[in-house]
């Protein structure tokens, strides 16, 4: 039986790639959430400005409509990013569990080899002992 070391190394590389992809997706999600938070802060700021300044009240309605549209777009983007993060997590989990299967198979193979060697050594020692006992 051949060693699975090469396959395990390849799988570890795949796991690293999936981790990087997950990190990228999480960064994108974080940026979108930051944009949503900034929009909420801007909304409060504009409301205060409109309540204090007559000129700001005139443009507040148009700004508010644009802000609402932007908020809806950002929320849609956030939901899509959440789905992408979940998909990346699922892929990472799948690739990682595959790596673990290979590692367990390699471990079982090495354990079987160790037991076989131990058995051969026991048989050899038994033969040596039998031979010595027979000579006495």
C-alpha positions in Angstrom: 0.0 0.0 0.0 1.4 3.4 -1.0 1.8 6.3 1.3 -0.9 9.0 1.3 1.6 11.7 2.2 1.5 13.4 -1.2 -2.3 13.4 -1.3 -2.4 14.8 2.3 0.0 17.6 1.3 -2.2 18.4 -1.7 -5.3 18.4 0.5 -3.7 20.7 3.0 -3.0 23.1 0.2 -6.6 22.9 -0.8 -7.7 23.6 2.8 -5.4 26.6 2.9 -6.9 27.9 -0.4 -10.4 27.5 1.0 -9.5 29.3 4.2 -8.2 32.2 2.2 -11.4 32.2 0.1 -13.4 32.3 3.3 -11.3 35.1 4.7 -11.9 37.1 1.5 -15.6 36.5 1.6 -15.7 37.6 5.3 -13.8 40.8 4.4 -16.3 41.6 1.7 -19.1 41.0 4.2 -17.5 43.2 6.8 -17.0 46.0 4.3 -20.7 45.8 3.4 -21.7 45.9 7.0 -19.5 48.9 7.6 -21.1 50.7 4.7 -24.5 50.0 6.2 -23.4 51.3 9.5 -21.9 54.5 7.9 -25.2 55.0 6.0 -27.1 54.8 9.3 -24.8 57.4 10.8 -25.1 59.6 7.8 -28.9 59.3 8.1 -28.9 60.6 11.7 -26.5 63.4 10.7 -28.7 64.5 7.8 -31.8 64.4 10.0 -30.1 66.7 12.5 -28.9 69.0 9.8 -32.3 69.2 8.2 -34.0 70.0 11.5 -31.5 72.8 12.2 -31.1 74.3 8.7 -33.8 75.5 6.3 -31.6 74.9 3.2 -30.9 71.3 4.3 -34.6 70.7 4.6 -35.1 71.4 0.9 -32.7 68.7 -0.2 -33.3 66.3 2.6 -36.2 64.5 0.8 -34.2 63.7 -2.3 -31.2 62.6 -0.2 -33.5 60.4 2.0 -34.9 58.6 -1.1 -31.4 58.0 -2.4 -30.3 56.8 1.1 -33.2 54.4 1.3 -32.4 53.0 -2.1 -28.7 52.7 -1.2 -29.7 51.0 2.1 -31.8 48.5 0.3 -29.0 47.8 -2.2 -26.5 47.3 0.7 -28.9 45.0 2.5 -29.3 42.9 -0.6 -25.5 42.9 -1.0 -25.1 41.9 2.6 -27.5 38.9 2.2 -25.6 37.8 -0.9 -22.3 38.1 1.0 -23.7 36.1 3.9 -24.7 33.3 1.4 -21.2 33.5 -0.1 -19.6 33.2 3.4 -21.8 30.2 4.2 -20.9 28.5 0.9 -17.2 29.2 1.6 -17.5 27.7 5.1 -19.3 24.6 3.7 -16.5 24.1 1.0 -13.8 24.5 3.7 -15.6 22.0 5.9 -15.9 19.5 3.1 -12.3 19.8 2.0 -11.1 19.7 5.7 -13.1 16.5 6.4 -11.6 15.0 3.3 -8.2 15.8 4.5 -9.0 14.2 7.9 -10.2 11.0 6.1 -6.8 10.8 4.3 -4.9 11.4 7.5 -6.9 8.7 9.3 -6.4 6.3 6.4 -2.6 7.0 6.5 -2.6 6.6 10.3 -4.4 3.2 10.0 -2.0 2.1 7.3 1.0 3.0 9.4 -0.5 1.3 12.4 -1.1 -1.9 10.3 2.5 -1.8 9.1 3.7 -1.4 12.7 1.6 -4.3 13.9 2.9 -6.4 10.9 6.5 -5.6 11.8 5.9 -6.4 15.4 4.3 -9.7 14.5 7.2 -10.6 12.2 9.7 -9.7 15.0 7.7 -11.9 17.4 7.8 -14.8 15.0 11.5 -14.4 14.4 12.2 -14.2 18.1 10.0 -17.3 18.7 12.0 -19.2 16.1 15.3 -18.1 17.7 14.0 -19.2 21.1 12.8 -22.5 19.8 16.1 -23.2 18.1 18.0 -22.4 21.3 15.7 -24.5 23.4 16.1 -27.4 20.9 19.8 -27.2 21.1 19.9 -27.4 24.9 
